[in-house]
Amino acid sequence: MPDHLHVLLQGDKPNASLPDFVRNFKQRSAYAFRQHAGDPPWQRSYYDHVLRKDENIREIARYIFENPVRKGLIGDFREFPFSGPPESLNLFA
């Protein structure tokens, strides 16, 4: 997406920290971005949503993948070059 990022992730340790992950991600990506394009695109804060047990992770993932389609950027989410690794698209084959 040209103006925001969706990430679906799961901590792999009991002490996994979303704020630490976001800070680290923003720091590393901002450094790389600065090398090629100037000021990084990140705002100071972020919006998060913790999935509840009754929420279907496949439906949430599908919502994320369909976001560029809803925005009119592409006709099929499989066409979007920034949707993550190709094997992740197999969830919806």
C-alpha positions as CSV (number, residue, x, y, z in Angstrom):
1,M,0.0,0.0,0.0
2,P,1.4,3.4,-0.8
3,D,0.3,5.0,2.5
4,H,0.3,2.3,5.1
5,L,1.4,-1.2,6.0
6,H,-0.4,-4.3,7.3
7,V,1.5,-6.9,9.2
8,L,0.1,-10.1,10.6
9,L,2.6,-11.7,13.1
10,Q,2.8,-14.0,16.0
11,G,5.4,-13.8,18.8
12,D,7.6,-16.9,18.9
13,K,8.6,-16.5,22.6
14,P,6.5,-15.9,25.8
15,N,8.3,-12.6,26.3
16,A,7.7,-11.4,22.7
17,S,7.0,-7.7,22.6
18,L,5.0,-5.9,19.9
19,P,6.4,-2.4,20.8
20,D,10.0,-3.8,20.6
21,F,9.2,-5.4,17.2
22,V,7.7,-2.2,15.8
23,R,10.6,0.0,17.1
24,N,13.2,-2.4,15.6
25,F,11.3,-2.7,12.3
26,K,10.9,1.0,11.9
27,Q,14.5,1.7,12.9
28,R,16.0,-0.8,10.4
29,S,13.6,0.0,7.6
30,A,14.0,3.7,8.1
31,Y,17.8,3.3,7.9
32,A,17.5,1.4,4.6
33,F,14.9,3.8,3.2
34,R,17.2,6.8,4.0
35,Q,20.0,5.2,2.0
36,H,17.8,5.3,-1.2
37,A,15.1,7.9,-0.8
38,G,15.6,10.3,2.0
39,D,13.4,10.7,5.0
40,P,11.6,7.6,6.2
41,P,7.8,7.3,5.8
42,W,6.9,6.2,9.3
43,Q,4.7,8.2,11.7
44,R,5.5,8.1,15.4
45,S,2.8,5.7,16.5
46,Y,0.9,2.7,15.1
47,Y,-2.4,1.0,15.3
48,D,-2.5,-2.6,16.5
49,H,-5.2,-5.2,16.9
50,V,-4.7,-8.3,19.0
51,L,-6.6,-11.2,17.6
52,R,-9.1,-12.9,19.9
53,K,-9.6,-16.6,20.0
54,D,-13.0,-16.3,18.2
55,E,-11.4,-14.4,15.2
56,N,-10.5,-16.5,12.1
57,I,-6.8,-15.8,11.2
58,R,-7.4,-16.8,7.6
59,E,-10.2,-14.2,7.3
60,I,-7.9,-11.6,8.8
61,A,-5.1,-12.5,6.4
62,R,-7.5,-12.4,3.5
63,Y,-8.6,-9.0,4.5
64,I,-5.0,-7.8,4.6
65,F,-4.2,-9.4,1.2
66,E,-7.4,-7.9,-0.4
67,N,-6.6,-4.3,0.8
68,P,-4.9,-3.3,-2.5
69,V,-7.9,-4.6,-4.4
70,R,-10.3,-2.5,-2.2
71,K,-8.1,0.5,-2.9
72,G,-8.4,-0.1,-6.6
73,L,-4.6,-0.6,-7.1
74,I,-5.0,-4.1,-8.6
75,G,-7.7,-6.5,-9.7
76,D,-6.5,-9.6,-7.9
77,F,-4.4,-9.6,-4.7
78,R,-2.0,-12.1,-6.3
79,E,-0.9,-9.3,-8.6
80,F,0.4,-7.0,-5.8
81,P,4.2,-7.2,-5.7
82,F,4.4,-6.4,-1.9
83,S,2.1,-9.1,-0.5
84,G,4.9,-11.1,1.1
85,P,6.4,-14.4,0.2
86,P,4.7,-16.3,-2.6
87,E,4.0,-19.3,-0.4
88,S,1.8,-17.0,1.8
89,L,-0.6,-16.7,-1.2
90,N,-1.1,-20.5,-1.1
91,L,-3.3,-20.0,1.9
92,F,-6.0,-18.9,-0.6
93,A,-5.5,-21.2,-3.5
